[in-house]
Amino acid sequence: MKKVKTSSKNRARAFSKKLIIILVVIVAVIALAIFLLTRGQKTSQAVQSQYRYDTAQLRDLTSTLTDSGSLEPANSYTVISLVSGEILSADFETGDVVAKDDVLYRVDSSDAASNIERAENTLEQRQKSYDKVLQSKQDLKITAPIGGTISGFSIQAGNKVNNGTLVATIEDTGTLLLTEYYSDEYASRIHPGMTATVSVPDQMLTLTGSVKQVHSLRRLSPTGVSCFAVTVQVKNPGSLSLESSATCWLQDSAGEIYPTITDEDGFEACARKTVSAEVSGTADSTHVRNGEIVQAGQLLVELSSDTIDDEITTARDNLRDAELSLEDRYDALDNYTIQAPIDGTIVDKYYKAGENAETGKTLCTIFDLSCLTVTLYIDELDIHNVSVGQRAQVTCDSIEGKTYEGIVTEVSINGTASGGVTTYPVKVQIDQTDGLLPGMNVDVAILISENPNVLTIPLDAVQTGSRVLVKTADGSTGAGAPDGYDYVKVTIGISDSEYVQITSGLSAGDQITWQPATGSNNMFGMMPGMGMGGMPMGGQMGGMPSGGGGMPGGRG
């Protein structure tokens, strides 16, 4: 094998190349280290410069709930005509202020007056029909019209009795009448009330009676004497009958006696009545017999009827219908004078005098502008924080620089669901409305709570997980924190648009820092759709997210 010899000059050249390479690598490493160190310092300084600083302080904190809506009048009324006819008067104009019950329109009511007259006539006839059928009910009980003796009674229980059927004859024999004739020469001396002496030969009775009537009827006696008739009445002692014969003479106050021309005429009953059925029916029971003496009003026969009750019901219903019809006619007459239903301002007038009103047409519109209202629709998560009586601040873009005071007057429990969210109507009333008009859009902030002198920090200072960067007392630095700061867990309470209450974890005067919200590290910035106050209502709560625990009592 052949050996090749290397010269010392070549070996020196190779060593020099290696040394140069090593030196270059060392220099590069040092340069890279210096570059990285410088860059890190610049980055740290840049990051450090992005932090903001503040101090935990005591403040008065107010929590509000905000929403917007359109203004409405306190009350509104559309006046609609209930009648048709020519408008006789309409003495008002748009913009006029009217009081409740002021007359707005008068409409020709001549047709209504005619309808009332017809309804009154119908009612009168229905009343008579009803009275008649009620009387028919009473007529089922047939009673004696006078006291006296019964005769001609033949009805038995179970008999059919028709309207007009003769039931009995009653003669009052308690007082008897006797008609005698006296000479015309006594005509001027005999008068009603004179004493009469009645003689009943068959019973050897002499009774005292009186003249009841002096008749103009005349006749000749068997001896040719011209006579006139006189009727005398006398009490029946009980033994007399209509078959008894009697005679009488008269006596004046001076004692002079006037004898009768005729002798022993028969008695007549003082009164005689025939009793007939006034309705048809079936005899349920009878209560008298022929020859029996009855008293006036005594029950003779009791009838029954299968139809009388139905007839009464029908007549009563017909009467009531007529009464209601007349009431409706009078009510309709009232409709021809149209009055303001509320206090307010005329905002529209559609008909004027001389035009024809039509049933169902709108005549005018009235707004009650004594106050204005706005209806808000509050999210189901927030409605429990709203109650009647809470104050509210109202602003309107149309009126710059002015805030109106409002008050919650209604909180409805009738919610409306849409898109998986339920909202509830809340009405806010504004009493001082200078410059505001119905229809204007307004923003409303309901005052939920006022908390004086509470510990607060800026909203942005609260990090995810309710953590806050707080300056350490010994200058130590926590993991992931800037120099001299460490993360502290806090409990949050209510909030407004800028600050949040800290209920535990910090003390007044503690120095804090934070980076501006990036949407990932800030607790409130990670929860979109929130307004003020830390209470969610679909983007309307005052400046705090639904997860930020900003409601009174603290959620977090």
LUMNU-45175 format. One record per residue (C-alpha): residue in one letter; x, y, z. Coordinates in steps of 0.1 Angstrom, whole numbers, plus 2048, in hexadecimal, padded with zeros to 3 digits. Each point is the difference from the previous one (the first is absolute). Layout:
N
+------+-----+-----+-----+
: resn :  xx :  yy :  zz :
+------+-----+-----+-----+
:    A :   X :   Y :   Z :
...
+------+-----+-----+-----+
// end
This chain:
556
+------+-----+-----+-----+
: resn :  xx :  yy :  zz :
+------+-----+-----+-----+
:    M : 800 : 800 : 800 :
:    K : 80C : 822 : 7F7 :
:    K : 800 : 81B : 81B :
:    V : 7F8 : 824 : 7F7 :
:    K : 811 : 81A : 816 :
:    T : 7ED : 820 : 809 :
:    S : 814 : 81F : 804 :
:    S : 7FE : 816 : 81F :
:    K : 7F5 : 81D : 7EC :
:    N : 7E0 : 7EF : 7F5 :
:    R : 7F8 : 7F6 : 823 :
:    A : 802 : 823 : 80D :
:    R : 7E9 : 80C : 7E4 :
:    A : 7E4 : 7E7 : 80A :
:    F : 802 : 809 : 824 :
:    S : 7FB : 825 : 7F8 :
:    K : 7E0 : 7F9 : 7ED :
:    K : 7F1 : 7ED : 81D :
:    L : 808 : 81B : 818 :
:    I : 7EF : 81A : 7EB :
:    I : 7E0 : 7EC : 7FD :
:    I : 7FF : 7FB : 826 :
:    L : 805 : 825 : 806 :
:    V : 7E4 : 808 : 7E7 :
:    V : 7E7 : 7E9 : 811 :
:    I : 809 : 80F : 822 :
:    V : 7FB : 823 : 7F3 :
:    A : 7DE : 7F6 : 7F0 :
:    V : 7F4 : 7F0 : 821 :
:    I : 80A : 81F : 814 :
:    A : 7EF : 817 : 7E6 :
:    L : 7E0 : 7EB : 801 :
:    A : 800 : 800 : 826 :
:    I : 804 : 826 : 801 :
:    F : 7E4 : 804 : 7E6 :
:    L : 7E8 : 7EA : 812 :
:    L : 808 : 811 : 821 :
:    T : 7FB : 822 : 7F2 :
:    R : 7E0 : 7F6 : 7EE :
:    G : 7F2 : 7F1 : 820 :
:    Q : 807 : 81F : 814 :
:    K : 7EF : 815 : 7E5 :
:    T : 7E2 : 7E9 : 7FF :
:    S : 7FE : 800 : 826 :
:    Q : 801 : 826 : 800 :
:    A : 7E6 : 801 : 7E4 :
:    V : 7E9 : 7E9 : 813 :
:    Q : 806 : 812 : 820 :
:    S : 7F6 : 821 : 7EF :
:    Q : 7DE : 7F2 : 7F6 :
:    Y : 7F3 : 7FC : 823 :
:    R : 7EA : 81A : 811 :
:    Y : 800 : 809 : 825 :
:    D : 7E7 : 80A : 819 :
:    T : 7F7 : 7FE : 825 :
:    A : 7E3 : 7EF : 811 :
:    Q : 7EA : 81C : 80D :
:    L : 7DF : 807 : 812 :
:    R : 7E5 : 80D : 7E9 :
:    D : 7DA : 805 : 7FE :
:    L : 7F4 : 7E5 : 7E8 :
:    T : 7DF : 7FF : 7EE :
:    S : 7F2 : 7E2 : 7EE :
:    T : 7E8 : 806 : 7E3 :
:    L : 7EC : 7EC : 7E6 :
:    T : 7FD : 810 : 7DE :
:    D : 7E9 : 7FC : 7E3 :
:    S : 7EF : 815 : 7E6 :
:    G : 7DD : 805 : 7F3 :
:    S : 7E6 : 816 : 7F0 :
:    L : 7EC : 81A : 814 :
:    E : 7DB : 7FB : 804 :
:    P : 7E4 : 816 : 80F :
:    A : 7F4 : 7F8 : 823 :
:    N : 7DF : 7F6 : 7F0 :
:    S : 7F2 : 801 : 7DD :
:    Y : 7DD : 7FB : 7F3 :
:    T : 7F2 : 7FD : 7DD :
:    V : 7DC : 80D : 7FF :
:    I : 7EB : 7E9 : 7EA :
:    S : 7DC : 807 : 7F6 :
:    L : 7E7 : 7E7 : 80B :
:    V : 7E4 : 80F : 7EB :
:    S : 7FA : 80E : 7DE :
:    G : 7F1 : 822 : 7F8 :
:    E : 807 : 824 : 7F8 :
:    I : 818 : 812 : 817 :
:    L : 7EE : 81E : 80E :
:    S : 81E : 80E : 813 :
:    A : 825 : 7FA : 805 :
:    D : 80D : 81E : 813 :
:    F : 825 : 7F8 : 804 :
:    E : 81F : 7FF : 7EC :
:    T : 821 : 7ED : 7FE :
:    G : 816 : 80B : 81D :
:    D : 7E4 : 80A : 817 :
:    V : 802 : 7F4 : 824 :
:    V : 7E0 : 7EF : 80B :
:    A : 7F3 : 7F3 : 821 :
:    K : 7F0 : 7DE : 807 :
:    D : 7DB : 801 : 7F6 :
:    D : 803 : 820 : 7EB :
:    V : 7E8 : 7FD : 7E2 :
:    L : 813 : 7FA : 7E0 :
:    Y : 7E5 : 7F7 : 7E7 :
:    R : 7DA : 802 : 7FE :
:    V : 7F0 : 7E9 : 7E6 :
:    D : 7DC : 803 : 7F4 :
:    S : 7EC : 7E8 : 816 :
:    S : 7DD : 802 : 7F1 :
:    D : 801 : 7DB : 7F6 :
:    A : 80A : 7F6 : 823 :
:    A : 7E2 : 813 : 80F :
:    S : 7E8 : 7ED : 7EA :
:    N : 810 : 7DF : 80A :
:    I : 7FB : 809 : 824 :
:    E : 7DB : 807 : 7FB :
:    R : 7FB : 7DE : 7EF :
:    A : 813 : 7EF : 81C :
:    E : 7EB : 810 : 81B :
:    N : 7E0 : 7F5 : 7EF :
:    T : 80D : 7DD : 7FD :
:    L : 809 : 800 : 825 :
:    E : 7DE : 80C : 80A :
:    Q : 7EF : 7E3 : 7EC :
:    R : 819 : 7E6 : 80F :
:    Q : 7F8 : 80D : 823 :
:    K : 7DB : 7FC : 7FB :
:    S : 805 : 7DC : 7F2 :
:    Y : 815 : 7F8 : 81E :
:    D : 7E7 : 80E : 819 :
:    K : 7E4 : 7ED : 7EF :
:    V : 812 : 7DE : 802 :
:    L : 809 : 806 : 824 :
:    Q : 7DB : 807 : 807 :
:    S : 7F8 : 7E0 : 7EE :
:    K : 816 : 7EE : 81A :
:    Q : 7EC : 810 : 81C :
:    D : 7E0 : 7F8 : 7EE :
:    L : 806 : 7DB : 804 :
:    K : 7F3 : 806 : 823 :
:    I : 7DB : 809 : 7FC :
:    T : 7F4 : 814 : 81E :
:    A : 7DF : 810 : 80B :
:    P : 7FE : 824 : 7F5 :
:    I : 7E6 : 807 : 81B :
:    G : 7F3 : 7F0 : 81F :
:    G : 7DF : 7ED : 7FD :
:    T : 7EF : 7E0 : 7F8 :
:    I : 80D : 7E8 : 7E6 :
:    S : 7E9 : 7F3 : 7E5 :
:    G : 805 : 7EF : 7DE :
:    F : 821 : 7F0 : 80A :
:    S : 806 : 7DF : 7ED :
:    I : 825 : 7FD : 7FA :
:    Q : 812 : 7E1 : 80E :
:    A : 825 : 7F8 : 804 :
:    G : 80F : 7F4 : 7DF :
:    N : 7E7 : 813 : 7EA :
:    K : 80E : 813 : 7E3 :
:    V : 7F7 : 825 : 804 :
:    N : 801 : 818 : 7E2 :
:    N : 805 : 825 : 801 :
:    G : 7DE : 810 : 805 :
:    T : 7F0 : 7E1 : 810 :
:    L : 7E5 : 809 : 81A :
:    V : 80C : 7F4 : 822 :
:    A : 7E5 : 80D : 818 :
:    T : 7E8 : 81C : 80A :
:    I : 805 : 812 : 821 :
:    E : 7E4 : 814 : 80F :
:    D : 806 : 816 : 81E :
:    T : 7E2 : 7FA : 817 :
:    G : 80F : 810 : 81E :
:    T : 7EF : 820 : 7F6 :
:    L : 7DE : 7FD : 7EE :
:    L : 7F0 : 818 : 7E8 :
:    L : 7DA : 806 : 7FF :
:    T : 7F1 : 816 : 7E4 :
:    E : 7DE : 810 : 809 :
:    Y : 7EA : 81A : 7EF :
:    Y : 7F4 : 820 : 80F :
:    S : 7E7 : 81A : 7F6 :
:    D : 80D : 81C : 7EA :
:    E : 7F3 : 819 : 81A :
:    Y : 81D : 7F5 : 816 :
:    A : 81A : 804 : 7E5 :
:    S : 80F : 820 : 80E :
:    R : 801 : 7F3 : 823 :
:    I : 811 : 7DE : 7FB :
:    H : 826 : 7FF : 7FC :
:    P : 81D : 7E8 : 805 :
:    G : 809 : 7FA : 825 :
:    M : 7DD : 803 : 80D :
:    T : 7F6 : 7E7 : 81B :
:    A : 7ED : 7E2 : 7F3 :
:    T : 7EC : 7E7 : 815 :
:    V : 7FF : 7DD : 7F0 :
:    S : 7E6 : 7E7 : 80A :
:    V : 803 : 7DB : 7F9 :
:    P : 7DE : 7F1 : 808 :
:    D : 80A : 7DC : 7FB :
:    Q : 81A : 802 : 81B :
:    M : 7EF : 81B : 814 :
:    L : 81F : 816 : 7FD :
:    T : 802 : 825 : 7FF :
:    L : 822 : 80D : 7F5 :
:    T : 80F : 823 : 7FC :
:    G : 811 : 809 : 7E0 :
:    S : 806 : 81F : 7EA :
:    V : 7F8 : 80E : 7DE :
:    K : 81C : 7F6 : 7E8 :
:    Q : 7F3 : 80F : 7E0 :
:    V : 7E2 : 814 : 7F3 :
:    H : 7F8 : 7F6 : 7DC :
:    S : 7F0 : 814 : 7E4 :
:    L : 7EE : 7E1 : 7F5 :
:    R : 7DA : 805 : 804 :
:    R : 7E1 : 7EA : 7FC :
:    L : 7DB : 800 : 80A :
:    S : 7F4 : 7ED : 81E :
:    P : 7E3 : 7E8 : 7FD :
:    T : 7EA : 81C : 80C :
:    G : 80D : 818 : 7E6 :
:    V : 818 : 814 : 816 :
:    S : 820 : 80D : 7EF :
:    C : 81E : 7F2 : 812 :
:    F : 826 : 801 : 800 :
:    A : 818 : 7E5 : 80B :
:    V : 816 : 802 : 81F :
:    T : 81A : 7E5 : 809 :
:    V : 806 : 7FA : 825 :
:    Q : 81D : 7EC : 80F :
:    V : 7FF : 7ED : 820 :
:    K : 818 : 7E9 : 813 :
:    N : 7F7 : 7DB : 7FF :
:    P : 7FE : 7F2 : 823 :
:    G : 807 : 7DE : 7F1 :
:    S : 7DE : 7F2 : 7FC :
:    L : 7F6 : 813 : 7E0 :
:    S : 803 : 7F2 : 7DD :
:    L : 7F9 : 80D : 7DE :
:    E : 7DF : 7EE : 801 :
:    S : 7F4 : 813 : 81E :
:    S : 7E5 : 81B : 7FB :
:    A : 7FF : 821 : 812 :
:    T : 7F1 : 823 : 7FF :
:    C : 80D : 821 : 80E :
:    W : 7F8 : 824 : 808 :
:    L : 815 : 81E : 802 :
:    Q : 804 : 81A : 81B :
:    D : 80F : 822 : 7FF :
:    S : 812 : 813 : 81B :
:    A : 7E0 : 810 : 80C :
:    G : 7F1 : 7DD : 805 :
:    E : 7E8 : 802 : 7E3 :
:    I : 7F9 : 7DE : 7F1 :
:    Y : 7FE : 7F9 : 7DB :
:    P : 7EF : 7DE : 7F8 :
:    T : 807 : 7EB : 7E1 :
:    I : 7E6 : 7FC : 7E6 :
:    T : 809 : 7DB : 7F9 :
:    D : 802 : 7E4 : 819 :
:    E : 818 : 7E3 : 807 :
:    D : 81A : 802 : 7E4 :
:    G : 81D : 7E8 : 800 :
:    F : 824 : 807 : 80B :
:    E : 81E : 803 : 7E9 :
:    A : 824 : 7FA : 808 :
:    C : 814 : 81F : 807 :
:    A : 81A : 7F4 : 7E7 :
:    R : 802 : 7E4 : 7E6 :
:    K : 81F : 7F5 : 7ED :
:    T : 806 : 7E4 : 7E7 :
:    V : 823 : 7F0 : 802 :
:    S : 810 : 7F5 : 7E0 :
:    A : 822 : 7F0 : 7F9 :
:    E : 819 : 81A : 7F2 :
:    V : 818 : 7E5 : 7F3 :
:    S : 7FF : 7DC : 7F4 :
:    G : 80C : 7E4 : 815 :
:    T : 7F8 : 7E0 : 814 :
:    A : 7EE : 802 : 821 :
:    D : 818 : 7F3 : 81A :
:    S : 7E9 : 806 : 81E :
:    T : 7DF : 810 : 809 :
:    H : 7F9 : 811 : 821 :
:    V : 7DA : 809 : 801 :
:    R : 7DD : 7F1 : 7FB :
:    N : 7DF : 80F : 7F5 :
:    G : 7EE : 813 : 81C :
:    E : 821 : 806 : 813 :
:    I : 805 : 823 : 80C :
:    V : 823 : 80D : 7F7 :
:    Q : 814 : 81F : 807 :
:    A : 80F : 817 : 7E6 :
:    G : 822 : 7F2 : 7F4 :
:    Q : 7F8 : 7DD : 80B :
:    L : 80F : 7E4 : 7EA :
:    L : 7E6 : 7EF : 7EB :
:    V : 813 : 7EB : 7E7 :
:    E : 826 : 7FB : 7F9 :
:    L : 80A : 7F9 : 7DC :
:    S : 821 : 7F4 : 7F2 :
:    S : 810 : 806 : 7DE :
:    D : 81D : 7F0 : 7ED :
:    T : 807 : 81E : 7EB :
:    I : 7FD : 81E : 817 :
:    D : 823 : 7FF : 80E :
:    D : 80F : 7FE : 7DD :
:    E : 7EA : 81D : 7F6 :
:    I : 80D : 815 : 81E :
:    T : 824 : 7F8 : 7F7 :
:    T : 7FB : 80A : 7DC :
:    A : 7EE : 820 : 809 :
:    R : 81B : 809 : 819 :
:    D : 81B : 7FA : 7E7 :
:    N : 7EE : 815 : 7E6 :
:    L : 7FC : 81C : 819 :
:    R : 825 : 7FF : 809 :
:    D : 809 : 800 : 7DB :
:    A : 7EB : 81F : 7FC :
:    E : 810 : 811 : 81E :
:    L : 823 : 7F9 : 7F3 :
:    S : 7F6 : 80C : 7DD :
:    L : 7F4 : 821 : 80F :
:    E : 820 : 803 : 814 :
:    D : 814 : 7FA : 7E1 :
:    R : 7EC : 81B : 7EE :
:    Y : 807 : 819 : 81B :
:    D : 825 : 7F6 : 800 :
:    A : 801 : 805 : 7DB :
:    L : 7F1 : 822 : 804 :
:    D : 81D : 809 : 817 :
:    N : 818 : 7F6 : 7E4 :
:    Y : 7F3 : 81D : 7EB :
:    T : 811 : 817 : 818 :
:    I : 825 : 7F7 : 7FF :
:    Q : 816 : 80B : 81E :
:    A : 825 : 800 : 807 :
:    P : 809 : 7E0 : 812 :
:    I : 81F : 80E : 810 :
:    D : 812 : 821 : 807 :
:    G : 818 : 808 : 7E5 :
:    T : 80A : 811 : 7E0 :
:    I : 7EF : 7FB : 7DE :
:    V : 81B : 7F3 : 7E9 :
:    D : 7EA : 7F6 : 7E2 :
:    K : 7DD : 80B : 7F5 :
:    Y : 7F1 : 7ED : 7E2 :
:    Y : 7DC : 80C : 7FF :
:    K : 7F0 : 823 : 803 :
:    A : 7DD : 80E : 803 :
:    G : 7EA : 7FA : 7E1 :
:    E : 811 : 7DF : 7F7 :
:    N : 7F0 : 7DE : 805 :
:    A : 80E : 7EA : 81C :
:    E : 801 : 7DB : 7F9 :
:    T : 7FE : 7E4 : 819 :
:    G : 823 : 7F3 : 808 :
:    K : 813 : 81D : 7F1 :
:    T : 81A : 813 : 813 :
:    L : 7F6 : 824 : 808 :
:    C : 81E : 80D : 813 :
:    T : 81E : 7F6 : 815 :
:    I : 809 : 80D : 823 :
:    F : 821 : 7FD : 812 :
:    D : 804 : 805 : 825 :
:    L : 821 : 813 : 801 :
:    S : 800 : 806 : 826 :
:    C : 81E : 7E9 : 800 :
:    L : 813 : 7E9 : 7E7 :
:    T : 809 : 7DC : 803 :
:    V : 819 : 7E9 : 7F0 :
:    T : 7FF : 7DA : 801 :
:    L : 821 : 7EE : 803 :
:    Y : 805 : 7DA : 7FB :
:    I : 817 : 7F2 : 81B :
:    D : 812 : 7DF : 7FD :
:    E : 7F5 : 7E4 : 816 :
:    L : 822 : 801 : 812 :
:    D : 7FB : 823 : 80B :
:    I : 7DA : 804 : 806 :
:    H : 803 : 7F5 : 824 :
:    N : 815 : 820 : 807 :
:    V : 7E5 : 817 : 7F4 :
:    S : 7E3 : 80B : 816 :
:    V : 7E4 : 81A : 7FF :
:    G : 80C : 821 : 80F :
:    Q : 824 : 7FF : 7F4 :
:    R : 80D : 820 : 7F1 :
:    A : 80D : 803 : 7DC :
:    Q : 812 : 81A : 7EB :
:    V : 7F3 : 806 : 7DD :
:    T : 813 : 810 : 7E4 :
:    C : 7F6 : 808 : 7DC :
:    D : 817 : 805 : 7E3 :
:    S : 7E8 : 81B : 7F3 :
:    I : 805 : 815 : 81F :
:    E : 825 : 803 : 808 :
:    G : 80D : 807 : 822 :
:    K : 7E0 : 7F9 : 813 :
:    T : 7F8 : 7E3 : 817 :
:    Y : 7DD : 7F8 : 80B :
:    E : 7F6 : 7EF : 820 :
:    G : 7EA : 7E1 : 7FD :
:    I : 7F1 : 7E6 : 817 :
:    V : 7F8 : 7DB : 7FB :
:    T : 7DA : 7FD : 802 :
:    E : 7FA : 7DC : 7F3 :
:    V : 814 : 7E0 : 7FF :
:    S : 7ED : 7E5 : 7ED :
:    I : 804 : 7DB : 806 :
:    N : 7F2 : 7F8 : 7DD :
:    G : 820 : 7F9 : 7EE :
:    T : 806 : 7FB : 7DB :
:    A : 819 : 7E5 : 7F4 :
:    S : 814 : 806 : 7E0 :
:    G : 820 : 7EF : 7F5 :
:    G : 803 : 7ED : 820 :
:    V : 7FF : 820 : 816 :
:    T : 7E2 : 80C : 813 :
:    T : 7FA : 825 : 806 :
:    Y : 7E7 : 812 : 816 :
:    P : 7EF : 821 : 7FB :
:    V : 809 : 81C : 819 :
:    K : 7EF : 822 : 7FE :
:    V : 812 : 820 : 80A :
:    Q : 7EC : 820 : 805 :
:    I : 80E : 823 : 7F9 :
:    D : 7EC : 81C : 811 :
:    Q : 815 : 81E : 7F6 :
:    T : 7FF : 7FD : 7DA :
:    D : 80B : 822 : 7F3 :
:    G : 80B : 7FC : 7DC :
:    L : 7F7 : 7DB : 7FE :
:    L : 7E5 : 7F3 : 7E9 :
:    P : 7EF : 7DF : 7FA :
:    G : 813 : 7EB : 7E8 :
:    M : 823 : 80D : 809 :
:    N : 81B : 7E6 : 807 :
:    V : 810 : 802 : 822 :
:    D : 81B : 7EF : 813 :
:    V : 7F7 : 7F5 : 824 :
:    A : 817 : 7F7 : 81D :
:    I : 7EE : 7F0 : 81D :
:    L : 812 : 806 : 821 :
:    I : 804 : 7DD : 80F :
:    S : 815 : 809 : 81E :
:    E : 815 : 81C : 810 :
:    N : 81E : 7F6 : 814 :
:    P : 814 : 81C : 811 :
:    N : 824 : 7FD : 80A :
:    V : 809 : 7DD : 7F3 :
:    L : 822 : 7F3 : 7F6 :
:    T : 804 : 801 : 7DA :
:    I : 819 : 7FB : 7E4 :
:    P : 7FD : 805 : 7DA :
:    L : 7EC : 7E5 : 7EE :
:    D : 81D : 7F8 : 7E9 :
:    A : 816 : 7F7 : 81E :
:    V : 7ED : 7E0 : 807 :
:    Q : 80F : 7E3 : 7EE :
:    T : 7F1 : 7DF : 7F6 :
:    G : 7F8 : 7EC : 820 :
:    S : 7FB : 820 : 814 :
:    R : 825 : 806 : 804 :
:    V : 811 : 822 : 804 :
:    L : 825 : 809 : 7FD :
:    V : 80A : 810 : 821 :
:    K : 822 : 810 : 809 :
:    T : 812 : 7EA : 819 :
:    A : 80C : 80F : 820 :
:    D : 823 : 7EF : 7FE :
:    G : 805 : 806 : 7DB :
:    S : 7FD : 7DC : 7F6 :
:    T : 7F1 : 7F6 : 7DF :
:    G : 7E5 : 7E5 : 7FB :
:    A : 800 : 7E7 : 7E4 :
:    G : 7F6 : 810 : 7E0 :
:    A : 7FD : 822 : 810 :
:    P : 814 : 820 : 7F9 :
:    D : 81D : 80A : 816 :
:    G : 7F5 : 806 : 824 :
:    Y : 7DC : 7F4 : 7FC :
:    D : 7ED : 7E0 : 807 :
:    Y : 7DD : 7F3 : 7F8 :
:    V : 7E6 : 803 : 81C :
:    K : 7DE : 7EF : 800 :
:    V : 7E4 : 819 : 807 :
:    T : 7DA : 7FF : 805 :
:    I : 7ED : 819 : 7EC :
:    G : 7DE : 811 : 806 :
:    I : 7ED : 819 : 7EC :
:    S : 80E : 816 : 7E4 :
:    D : 7F9 : 81E : 7EB :
:    S : 80E : 808 : 7DD :
:    E : 823 : 806 : 80E :
:    Y : 805 : 7F0 : 822 :
:    V : 7F9 : 7E0 : 812 :
:    Q : 7FB : 7FB : 825 :
:    I : 81A : 7EA : 812 :
:    T : 7F0 : 7EF : 81F :
:    S : 81F : 7EC : 80A :
:    G : 824 : 7FB : 7F5 :
:    L : 80C : 825 : 7FF :
:    S : 803 : 81D : 818 :
:    A : 7FD : 825 : 7F9 :
:    G : 821 : 80D : 7F3 :
:    D : 80C : 7E0 : 7F1 :
:    Q : 813 : 807 : 7DF :
:    I : 7F4 : 7EC : 7E3 :
:    T : 809 : 7FC : 7DB :
:    W : 7F1 : 7F1 : 7E1 :
:    Q : 804 : 7FE : 7DB :
:    P : 7E5 : 810 : 7EB :
:    A : 7E5 : 7E7 : 7F7 :
:    T : 809 : 7E9 : 7E3 :
:    G : 7E0 : 7EB : 801 :
:    S : 812 : 7E3 : 80F :
:    N : 810 : 809 : 820 :
:    N : 7E6 : 819 : 80E :
:    M : 7E4 : 7F0 : 813 :
:    F : 7E6 : 819 : 7F3 :
:    G : 80E : 802 : 7DE :
:    M : 7FB : 7DA : 7FA :
:    M : 7DA : 803 : 806 :
:    P : 7F1 : 814 : 7E3 :
:    G : 7DD : 80F : 7FF :
:    M : 801 : 811 : 822 :
:    G : 7F8 : 823 : 808 :
:    M : 802 : 813 : 821 :
:    G : 7FC : 7F3 : 823 :
:    G : 80C : 7DD : 7FC :
:    M : 7DD : 7F2 : 7FA :
:    P : 7F8 : 7EF : 7DF :
:    M : 7E2 : 80B : 7EC :
:    G : 809 : 7F9 : 7DC :
:    G : 81A : 81A : 7FE :
:    Q : 7EE : 81A : 815 :
:    M : 80E : 7FE : 823 :
:    G : 817 : 81C : 80C :
:    G : 823 : 7F6 : 7F5 :
:    M : 806 : 7DE : 810 :
:    P : 7FD : 7DD : 7F1 :
:    S : 7E8 : 7E5 : 80A :
:    G : 81D : 7EC : 80F :
:    G : 810 : 81D : 812 :
:    G : 7ED : 7FD : 820 :
:    G : 7F7 : 824 : 800 :
:    M : 7DE : 7FC : 80F :
:    P : 7FB : 80A : 824 :
:    G : 80D : 7E5 : 815 :
:    G : 81B : 7F7 : 7E8 :
:    R : 802 : 7E4 : 7E6 :
:    G : 822 : 7F3 : 7F7 :
+------+-----+-----+-----+
// end
